Amino acid sequence: MNPYLPPWEYIPDGEPHEYDGRVYVYGSHDRFRGNAYCLNDYVCYSAPSDDLTDWRYEGVIYKKTQDPENKDGSMCLFAPDVTKGTDGRYYLYYVLDKLPVVSVAVCDTPAGEYVFYGYVHYSDGVRLGEGEEDEAQFDPAVITEGDITYLYTGFCMPDNKERHGAMVSVLGRDMLTVLDGPQFIVPGRQYSRGTGFEGHEYFEAPSIRKYNGIYFFVYSSVNMHELCYATSDKPAEGFSYRGVIVSNNDIGIDSYKSAKRPMNYGANNHGGIIRLSHGDYIFYHRHTNGTNFSRQGCIEHIKIEEDGHIDQVEMTTGGADREPMPGKGIYHAYTACNLFCDKEQAFTGDPGTFLGPDFPRITQDGGDTDADVMTAKGHPDLSEDAYITNMTDGSVAGFKYFDIRGMNDIAVWVRGYTDGELNVRLAKDTDVIPVTGQRPHGDIAKYGRVIGAVRICSENIWTRYDIPVSETGIVGHEGVSALFFEYRGSGALQFLKFELK
C-alpha cells in the first residue's frame, strides 16, 4: 500500500534498481517537520523482486559529513542515483545543496556503507559544474553501458534564461572523467518553442532507464506535480516528449473527475520506473504534514507498451498491488490517495510555507523517527501514530480500490472537538465528480453513493464509531470501488483508521 515504507519514514526522490533478485530504492531523506528538504543522511530499503510489499531497512548507507566539502554537515544530500560499474562495484552519484558539482561514493554491495570516491571532472581536473560555460549540476541520474556511464543532470526554473534544460555528460571507465558533453537533451521553458515539449518543459528530477532498446528519460516538468517522460533510441540525443506518467495531485486524470481538478495537495515530484518480471512500476512521492519538506515514497503499477508508450496512472492506496484491496480488514487513514476540501488547491504552497488552516493533511504524533532506533527496538508498530488531521467542513479522504462484495459494516476511529457527520461514499472510477459553480469540487452528494453515515461528537481520545452499510448503496458497483469519507460539521476532525466488515 501507499506509502510503501513505514509511516514514519520520509524518503522521496525514489530511484528503484534491481540487483541480484532484490529491488533497492535510493532516495533523499526528509525529516518530519523539517524546515528544508533532505535534512537526513541517506538510508536504503530493499524488497524481493517478486514482492514489493516486503521492504527491509538496510541502514544508513552514506552520511552527509563523509563528503570532504561538507565535514561540518551544513549542506544537505539532495536526490541521488546508483549504477553498477564495470568493476562490479556500486557508484552513488549525488549533489550537495549548496554546490554545483556532482559527488560520487562507492561500495562493494548495493546497500553497504558507501565511501567517498571523488568528484565528476573534466580531463584537466576542473569539476563538472565549475567550468567557465558550465551550468550547475543537480539531481544526477546515471546509466552504465559497457565502459561508458551517461550522467543526466539539471535544474531549470521556468523563467531562467541562463538555464537551458536537462543535460547529459559521458563519463569514462573511472566513473568520474567527462569524455563528452555536457549537451542538452530536454529544454527548459525558455527554449522549448517548436520542440514538442511545450507545456511540459524540463524543471528537475532526471531519471534514466533502457527497455527494449528504448531510452526512457523521466523528469519533473515545470508543472512540478507531474512526472513526464521522453524517449529516444540513443542515450544522448533525439529525445521526444511522450506524456505524463503520474501526478501527485492527479491532475491530468479524467476518469473520475475533470482532468484539471486536483485531488490532493501536491508539490514537486521525483522518481523512476522499473521493469520487473511481474510488471512495470513508477516510483514517485507525495507531500504530508502540509509542507514541502516531509515527503513519502509511493508506487503505482504502469504498463510500458512495445513502442514505449505509457498511459498516465492515478494515485491509489493499493500502490504496487495489481489486485483490488479486500473489502475486509483494517486500513489506516494515512494511506489516503485523495485528500481535499471545498476550497480547491493544487499545492501545499511555496517551499517554507504551511498548507492553510482550512485544509486537511496527513501527519503523525511525535517527531522525526530514527530507523536505526526502530530496528534496535524490533520495529514496533507506529502506524497508530499517523493519521489525517484538520478535516474541517467539506473535507474528503479517498481510498482506492476495494473489492467490496460482502462488505456489511464500517467502523471508524476518530477524535477532535467536533459536532458533525461523517459520510461514507462509494464510487467506481467511472463516477465523474462534476464541476458546479464556485465550489470547484462540486456537491459531493452528486458523485458516488452514500452507503452510511454517523454523527460525530467531541472526543479527545481515539473513539470508535460503527457505521451500518446500506445494501442499496452497494448494488450496481460490481465489487470494485473507491471509498470516500466526507466530514460535514463544525470543528476539525482527526481520522486514524477504518475497518471494513
C-alpha positions in Angstrom: 0.0 0.0 0.0 1.0 3.6 -0.4 3.1 4.9 1.2 5.1 1.7 0.7 7.5 2.3 3.6 6.6 2.7 7.3 4.5 5.7 8.0 7.3 7.3 10.0 9.8 7.1 7.1 10.2 10.0 4.7 12.2 9.0 1.6 11.3 11.0 -1.5 13.0 11.0 -4.9 13.0 7.2 -5.1 15.2 5.6 -7.7 14.5 1.8 -7.9 17.1 -0.6 -9.2 17.1 -4.4 -9.3 20.3 -6.2 -8.3 20.6 -9.9 -7.7 16.9 -10.6 -7.1 16.1 -7.6 -5.0 14.8 -4.1 -5.7 16.8 -1.3 -3.9 15.4 2.2 -3.5 17.8 5.1 -3.3 16.4 8.5 -2.4 17.0 11.6 -0.4 15.9 11.6 3.2 13.5 14.2 4.5 12.9 14.9 8.2 9.4 15.0 9.6 8.5 18.6 10.5 11.8 19.6 8.9 12.5 23.2 7.8 14.2 22.2 4.5 14.5 19.4 2.0 16.7 16.4 2.6 17.9 17.0 6.1 18.8 13.4 7.0 21.5 11.0 5.8 21.0 8.5 3.0 19.3 5.3 4.0 18.3 2.4 1.8 15.4 0.0 1.7 15.1 -3.2 -0.4 12.5 -5.8 -1.2 12.4 -9.1 -3.1 12.0 -8.5 -6.8 8.8 -10.6 -6.7 7.2 -8.9 -3.7 7.2 -5.1 -3.5 5.3 -5.3 -0.2 8.1 -6.9 1.8 10.5 -3.9 2.4 13.6 -4.3 4.5 15.5 -1.5 6.1 19.2 -1.7 5.1 20.5 1.1 7.3 22.4 4.3 6.7 24.5 3.9 3.6 26.1 7.3 3.4 26.4 10.3 5.8 26.4 13.9 4.6 29.6 14.6 6.6 31.5 12.0 4.5 31.8 14.4 1.6 35.1 16.4 2.0 33.3 19.6 1.2 30.7 19.0 4.0 32.6 17.9 7.0 30.6 20.2 9.3 27.3 18.8 7.9 26.0 22.2 6.9 24.8 21.1 3.5 22.1 18.6 2.6 22.3 15.5 0.4 19.9 16.0 -2.5 18.4 13.3 -4.7 20.9 10.5 -5.6 21.1 7.7 -8.1 23.2 4.5 -8.2 24.7 2.5 -11.1 26.8 -0.7 -11.2 30.2 -0.1 -12.7 32.2 -2.3 -15.0 34.3 -3.3 -12.0 31.2 -4.8 -10.2 31.1 -2.0 -7.6 28.2 0.3 -7.0 28.5 4.0 -7.5 26.4 6.6 -5.7 26.0 10.0 -7.5 24.7 13.0 -5.6 24.8 16.8 -5.3 25.1 18.8 -2.1 22.5 21.6 -1.9 25.0 24.5 -2.0 27.5 23.1 -4.6 27.1 23.0 -8.4 29.2 19.8 -8.7 28.5 16.0 -8.7 30.0 13.9 -5.9 30.5 10.2 -6.1 30.7 7.5 -3.4 31.4 3.8 -4.0 30.5 0.5 -2.3 31.1 -3.3 -2.9 27.4 -4.1 -2.3 24.2 -2.3 -3.3 23.3 -1.2 0.3 26.5 -1.4 2.2 28.5 1.5 3.7 29.5 3.8 0.8 32.8 5.7 0.9 33.6 9.0 -0.8 35.2 8.4 -4.2 35.6 11.7 -6.0 34.0 14.5 -8.0 33.0 14.3 -11.6 35.5 16.3 -13.5 37.0 17.1 -16.9 40.3 15.7 -18.1 42.1 18.8 -16.9 40.8 18.3 -13.4 38.1 21.1 -13.4 35.0 19.8 -11.8 31.8 19.5 -13.9 29.6 22.4 -13.0 32.5 24.7 -12.3 33.8 25.1 -15.9 33.6 28.6 -17.5 30.5 27.8 -19.5 29.0 25.1 -17.2 25.5 25.2 -15.8 25.1 24.0 -12.2 24.7 20.3 -11.8 21.6 18.9 -10.0 19.7 15.7 -9.3 22.1 13.2 -11.1 20.8 10.2 -12.8 23.1 7.5 -14.3 23.1 4.5 -16.5 26.2 2.4 -17.4 26.7 0.6 -20.7 30.0 -1.2 -21.1 32.8 1.2 -20.2 30.6 4.3 -20.6 28.4 5.9 -18.0 25.8 8.5 -19.0 25.2 11.2 -16.4 22.0 13.2 -16.6 21.6 16.4 -14.6 20.0 19.8 -14.5 17.8 22.3 -12.7 15.8 24.9 -14.7 13.4 27.3 -13.3 10.7 28.3 -15.9 11.7 32.0 -16.1 15.5 31.5 -16.0 17.1 32.1 -19.5 20.5 31.2 -18.1 19.5 27.6 -17.6 18.7 25.6 -20.8 17.3 22.3 -19.5 18.3 18.7 -18.9 21.9 17.8 -19.9 23.9 14.6 -20.4 27.6 14.1 -19.9 29.5 10.9 -21.0 31.9 9.5 -18.3 34.8 7.2 -18.8 35.6 3.8 -17.2 36.8 5.5 -14.0 33.2 6.8 -13.5 34.4 10.3 -12.9 36.1 11.8 -16.0 34.0 13.6 -18.6 34.7 12.3 -22.1 32.0 14.2 -23.9 29.4 16.9 -23.1 27.5 18.2 -21.3 24.9 18.6 -24.0 21.2 19.4 -23.7 18.5 16.8 -24.4 15.3 18.2 -23.0 14.6 22.0 -23.0 13.5 24.3 -20.2 10.6 26.7 -20.8 12.7 29.5 -22.3 14.0 27.2 -25.1 11.0 24.9 -25.8 9.3 26.6 -28.7 8.8 24.2 -31.6 10.3 21.2 -29.7 7.2 19.3 -28.7 7.8 19.8 -25.0 5.7 23.0 -24.7 3.6 22.9 -21.5 5.7 20.1 -20.0 9.2 21.5 -20.2 12.1 20.3 -18.0 12.3 21.5 -14.4 14.3 19.0 -12.4 14.5 15.3 -11.3 16.0 13.4 -14.2 15.8 9.6 -14.2 17.0 7.2 -17.0 16.2 3.6 -17.9 16.5 1.4 -21.0 14.0 -1.2 -22.0 13.6 -3.0 -25.4 16.2 -0.7 -27.0 14.4 2.5 -25.9 15.8 5.0 -23.5 13.2 6.4 -21.1 14.1 9.8 -19.7 11.7 10.6 -16.8 11.7 14.1 -15.3 9.7 16.6 -13.3 8.2 19.3 -15.6 7.7 23.0 -14.9 4.2 22.0 -13.6 6.1 20.4 -10.7 3.4 17.8 -9.6 3.9 15.5 -12.6 6.5 13.1 -13.8 6.8 13.2 -17.6 8.8 11.1 -19.9 10.7 11.4 -23.2 12.1 8.6 -25.3 14.9 8.1 -27.8 16.8 5.2 -29.4 20.1 6.9 -28.3 21.2 7.8 -24.8 22.5 11.3 -25.5 20.2 12.8 -28.3 17.0 12.6 -30.1 14.6 12.6 -27.1 10.9 13.3 -27.9 8.2 14.2 -25.4 5.8 11.3 -24.9 3.5 12.2 -22.0 2.8 12.2 -18.2 3.2 9.0 -16.1 1.9 10.2 -12.8 0.9 13.3 -10.9 0.9 13.7 -7.1 -2.4 15.5 -7.2 -4.0 13.5 -10.1 -4.2 16.5 -12.4 -4.5 15.0 -15.9 -6.7 12.1 -14.8 -10.2 12.4 -16.2 -11.7 9.1 -15.3 -13.4 10.0 -12.1 -13.2 13.9 -12.3 -12.3 16.6 -14.7 -8.7 16.5 -15.9 -7.7 19.8 -14.3 -9.2 19.1 -10.9 -6.5 18.5 -8.2 -7.5 15.7 -5.7 -4.5 16.0 -3.4 -2.1 18.7 -2.2 0.9 18.2 -4.4 4.2 20.0 -5.0 7.5 18.8 -6.5 7.8 15.2 -7.7 10.7 12.9 -8.5 11.0 9.2 -9.2 11.9 6.5 -11.7 10.5 3.5 -13.5 11.4 -0.2 -13.2 10.5 -3.3 -15.2 10.3 -6.5 -13.2 9.2 -10.0 -14.2 5.7 -9.4 -12.9 5.2 -5.9 -14.3 6.3 -2.3 -14.7 6.2 0.3 -11.9 6.6 4.0 -11.3 8.1 5.3 -8.0 7.2 8.9 -7.0 6.5 10.8 -3.8 3.6 12.6 -2.1 3.7 15.5 0.4 2.5 15.3 4.0 2.1 17.5 7.1 1.0 20.4 4.9 4.6 21.3 3.8 7.0 20.5 1.0 9.6 19.1 3.5 8.0 15.8 4.7 7.7 13.7 1.6 6.9 10.0 1.4 7.5 7.4 -1.4 4.7 5.9 -3.4 4.5 3.3 -6.2 1.9 2.7 -9.0 1.7 -0.1 -11.4 2.1 1.1 -15.1 2.2 -0.6 -18.5 5.1 0.1 -20.9 3.9 -0.7 -24.4 6.2 -2.1 -27.0 6.6 1.3 -28.7 7.4 2.9 -25.3 4.0 4.5 -24.7 2.9 4.8 -21.0 -0.6 5.9 -20.0 -0.9 8.2 -17.1 -2.0 6.4 -13.9 -3.9 7.7 -11.0 -2.7 7.8 -7.4 -4.0 4.8 -5.4 -3.9 3.4 -1.9 -3.2 -0.1 -3.2 0.1 1.0 -4.9 2.1 -1.8 -6.3 -0.6 -4.4 -5.7 -2.4 -5.0 -9.0 -5.5 -6.5 -7.4 -8.2 -4.6 -5.5 -7.8 -4.4 -1.7 -10.0 -6.8 0.2 -13.3 -5.4 1.5 -12.5 -6.8 4.9 -9.9 -5.6 7.4 -8.4 -2.5 9.0 -6.9 0.3 6.9 -5.1 3.3 8.2 -6.2 6.8 7.2 -2.7 7.9 6.3 -2.9 5.7 3.2 -5.5 8.1 1.6 -4.7 8.7 -2.0 -7.2 11.6 -2.4 -7.4 14.4 0.2 -9.2 17.7 -0.4 -11.9 20.1 0.8 -14.3 22.5 -0.7 -11.6 25.0 -1.4 -9.6 23.9 -4.4 -5.8 24.0 -4.0 -3.3 22.0 -6.1 -0.2 22.6 -4.0 1.0 22.7 -0.4 2.2 26.2 -1.1 5.6 27.7 -1.7 8.6 25.9 0.0 8.8 27.0 3.6 5.0 27.8 3.8 2.4 25.7 5.5 -0.8 24.5 4.0 -3.6 26.8 5.3 -5.8 26.2 8.3 -8.8 25.2 6.2 -7.1 22.2 4.6 -6.7 18.6 5.8 -3.3 17.0 5.9 -1.6 13.7 6.8 0.6 14.0 9.9 1.9 12.0 12.8 2.3 12.3 16.6 5.8 12.9 17.9 8.9 14.0 16.0 11.2 12.5 13.4 11.9 8.8 14.0 15.4 7.3 13.5 15.1 4.0 11.7 18.2 2.6 13.4 16.5 3.2 16.8 13.4 1.4 15.4 15.5 -1.5 14.4 17.0 -1.8 17.8 13.5 -1.8 19.3 12.4 -4.5 16.9 10.4 -2.2 14.7 7.4 -1.5 17.0 4.2 -0.7 15.1 3.9 3.1 14.9 1.0 3.0 12.4 -1.3 4.3 15.2 0.8 7.5 15.3 0.0 8.5 11.7 -3.4 10.0 10.8 -5.3 12.7 8.9 -5.7 15.9 10.8 -7.8 19.0 10.3 -10.7 17.6 8.4 -12.9 20.7 8.6 -16.3 21.1 7.0 -16.3 19.6 3.4 -13.0 17.7 3.8 -12.8 14.3 2.0 -10.3 11.4 2.3 -10.4 8.9 -0.6 -9.1 5.3 -0.7 -8.7 3.2 -3.9 -9.7 0.5 -4.8 -11.6 -2.2 -2.8 -13.4 -5.3 -3.7 -16.5 -4.5 -1.5 -18.5 -7.6 -2.3 -19.8 -9.0 1.0 -19.0 -5.8 3.0 -21.7 -5.2 5.6 -20.5 -2.6 8.0 -17.7 0.0 8.5 -16.1 1.2 11.7 -14.0 4.4 12.0 -11.7 5.7 14.7 -11.7 9.5 15.0 -11.1 12.2 17.6 -11.3 16.0 17.8 -13.6 18.7 19.1 -16.3 18.4 16.5 -20.0 18.4 16.0 -21.0 17.0 12.7 -21.5 13.9 10.5 -19.1 11.6 8.8 -20.5 10.3 5.5 -19.1 7.2 3.7 -19.5 7.3 -0.1 -18.8 4.6 -2.7 -17.7 5.4 -6.2 -16.4 3.5 -9.2 -13.6 5.0 -11.2 -16.2 6.0 -13.8 -18.3 8.1 -11.4 -17.1 11.5 -12.5 -17.0 14.4 -10.0 -18.8 17.3 -11.6 -17.9 21.0 -11.7 -20.6 23.1 -10.2 -20.4 26.9 -10.0 -18.0 28.4 -7.5 -17.5 25.2 -5.5 -14.7 23.5 -7.5 -15.3 20.1 -6.0 -19.0 20.4 -6.6 -21.6 18.9 -4.2 -20.2 15.6 -3.1 -23.7 14.2 -3.0 -23.6 14.3 -6.8 -21.0 11.7 -7.2 -20.7 8.2 -5.7 -23.4 6.9 -3.4 -23.9 7.4 0.3 -23.7 4.0 1.9 -23.6 5.1 5.5 -23.3 8.0 7.9 -22.7 8.6 11.6 -22.9 11.5 13.9 -19.5 12.5 15.4 -19.3 14.3 18.8 -16.3 15.9 20.5 -13.8 13.3 21.6 -10.2 13.9 22.8 -9.2 10.3 22.5 -9.4 7.9 19.6 -13.0 6.7 19.6 -14.7 4.0 17.5 -17.9 4.7 15.7 -19.8 1.9 13.8 -21.5 2.7 10.5 -24.1 0.3 9.2 -23.8 0.0 5.4 -26.9 0.4 3.3 -27.2 -2.5 0.8 -28.9 -0.3 -1.7 -25.8 1.9 -1.9 -23.6 -1.1 -2.9 -25.9 -2.6 -5.6 -24.5 -2.0 -9.1 -20.9 -1.4 -8.2 -19.7 -4.8 -9.4 -17.5 -5.3 -6.5 -14.6 -2.8 -7.2 -15.0 0.7 -5.9 -13.3 3.6 -4.1 -14.3 4.7 -0.6 -14.6 8.4 0.3 -15.0 9.7 3.8 -16.6 13.1 4.0 -16.8 15.3 7.1 -19.6 17.9 7.4 -19.9 20.0 10.5 -18.1 22.3 12.9 -14.6 21.9 14.3 -11.8 19.8 12.9 -11.9 16.0 12.8 -8.8 13.7 13.1 -9.1 10.4 11.3 -7.0 7.4 12.4 -8.3 4.3 10.6 -11.3 2.4 9.4 -12.4 -1.3 9.4 -14.4 -2.9 6.6 -16.5 -5.8 7.9 
